[in-house]
Amino acid sequence: MIGVIDKSIFTNAIYDCLEGTSEGLTMSTTSVQVRPEALIRYLAEGTASQTGQEFLQALVRSAAQAMNVAGVWVTEYLPERKVLRSLAFWMNGEFIQDYEYRIESTPCELVVEQKRLVHIPERIIELFPDDADLVTHNAVSYAGVPFLRPDGTVLGHLSALDTKSFELYPELESAFRIFAARAGAEVNRLRAESGVRESEQRFSRLFESAMDAIFEMDDEFRLQRANGSAATLFALSDHTLTKRKMTDLLTAASAEKLRLVAERLDSAGHPFAWVAGGLDAVRSDGSTFAAEASVSRFHVNGERRFSLILRNVQDQLAAENRLHELQEEAAYLHSEIREHRYVGEIVGTSLAIHEVMTSVAQVATTPATVLITGETGTGKELVARAIHQASHRTAKSFIRVNCAAIPAALCESEFFGHERGAFTGAATRRTGRFELAHGGTIFLDEVAELPLELQPKLLRVLQEGEFEPVGSSQTRKVDVRVIAATNRDLSAEVAAGRFREDLYYRLHVFPISVPPLRERGGDVELLAQNFLERNCKRMGKAPLELTSDCLRRLRSYHWPGNVRELENVIERAVIIARENHLSLRDVLPLHNIPQPVERRSSDAGAGVPVARTKSELREIERETLLRALQEAKWKVAGTQGAAVRLGIPPSTLTSRMKALRIERPR
């Protein structure tokens, strides 16, 4: 049976090209052979009026019809993914959109990797059994040829696919290569055009997003173009600016300086010059401002042009001040990290600590000032942090100030900052702690140690939210939540004349008393276990257990240093532990050893010393979490959640729930 070309337009083009000669067309049972001129003519007719994507679509459609194959596609090669991405794909009479093809173990891999034409006339699926797309398209034969970038790397390829065998005789191969070259030329043109367009867009974005004012001027200083920052700086619209002369936007002296700089650029042949001393510019309202300036010279279509870049010095100073503030805040946070290896949560199940956490939950979401009292080492800072974390300010800074550690002469500068030159040694501006805490919480530890002369200024911040840095007459406003702490009796300090009464009442809005460790009953065991696990992990040691001897020593001790002393005792014990055995014999002497008592569940948290195993401690913890979750109606986070009641972060509570296998009832 003689092979038939389906498209009559192609048949006519062939016969027109052959001009009736018998040498032009040879038909067999497997192929139709024509002169390449006929194929090229047909391709030219099908794509003559097209460019870009439309051209590529017309090319693959015309090539498929001209070659009498099922499909032809033009691709772009993505070497980092080893993928051919279709730019135009004609298959079985329709276009296939968004097609990508991994080249591994495919005929296209030979085309791309070897940069040569590949023709497989039949049985292609047998040759490439791992190529599932060949099966999908019921492919029998294939031909592909690469096209390259100017640097010789593969840009993409043109390939043909058919559901029957076909021969790529020399005339058809020649035309096929021409099709590929034309496709490659168009793809290269599109990529070059896209590169120019992207470059122009990048420049335009850079030009418009620049913080500096940028002007383009002709040789008479008439403005040709200005960016958005220029319009904002001079309070003029873009349209109004481009009708003005740059010299009209400067003082007379600066306009003359600009002319002289431009002349020097021409005479010296330099493309760029920095304007010494800057320029004085004039806004639309008549106000002036000093600006740093630079001028450059260039040519557009043979015409001389100048560009002028202005930077408002005021904006620069503001940015430098802000950078300085951020650097000081970073330095403060680094010092906090060095001083505190970790900040833990409040651990305990005793009634005394439960009352503290109830107070935390009550006051956290309010703006009230809080005064935390308690002996040294009881964990007053942890309570302050728990209030901050449960408040609406949790996303802002928590700034801690140890009032006892600041020399009296530097207190005002430390709290409120100072300006450059405010006193001997003030070489730079300093941001005070209240300014660093803006929007967040400031924790004034050991507040009773504040010098009397500073107390009125602190009172002013508490009442009015404003202060003046040392050496400045400018009043600054801050929004800060104040939490203070002391281990002294402030009322006694007031009676002795060492603390202002009005400041005392301003701090004493919501008092919280943190109990000493000796009044927290079984909490000493929970805390010891917590410190033990934490220190073992930090020091890279295998987990250790509290022995009955350890528990007896912990219970018998009076703990004058409270939780901080307990933490130090456990840390020393972990350091000297040998052969995975923990002993407190060398770090904690026995005091007042109680007689053994029968262990009762009602003893927990009641102040009766009881020896408990690790499993019992876990069960106590589990019961405590369950009780808090039930009271919070199984809400973990939020101001009414169980985490706030327990004084721990929601993430910690969630982690402990998983560890203890606590699940919400269905």
Secondary structure, DSSP 8 states (H G I E B T S, - for coil): -----S-HHHHHHHHHHHTT-TTS-EE-SS-EE--HHHHHHHHHHHHTT--HHHHHHHHHHHHHHHHT-SEEEEEEEETTTTEEEEEEEEETTEE--S-EEE-TTSHHHHHHHHTS-EEE-S-HHHH-TT-HHHHHTT--EEEEEEEE-TTSSEEEEEEEEESS-----HHHHHHHHHHHHHHHHHHHHHHHHHHHHHHHHHHHHHHHH-SSEEEEEETT-BEEEE-HHHHHHHT--HHHHTTSBGGGGB-HHHHHHHHHHHHHHHHHT-SEEE-TT-EEEE-TTS-EEEEEEEEEEEEETTEEEEEEEEEEHHHHHHHHHHHHHHHHHHHHHHHHHHH-S--------SHHHHHHHHHHHHHHTS---EEEE--TTS-HHHHHHHHHHTSTTTTS-EEEEEGGGS-GGGHHHHHH-B-TTSSTT--S-B--HHHHTTTSEEEEETGGGS-TTTHHHHHHHHHHSEE--BT----EE---EEEEEESS-HHHHHHTTSS-HHHHHHHTTEEEE---GGGSTTHHHHHHHHHHHHHHHHHT-------HHHHHHHHH---TTHHHHHHHHHHHHHHH-BTTB---TTTS---S--------GGGTTTT------HHHHHHHHHHHHHHHHHHTTT--SSTTSHHHHHTS-HHHHHHHHHHTT-----
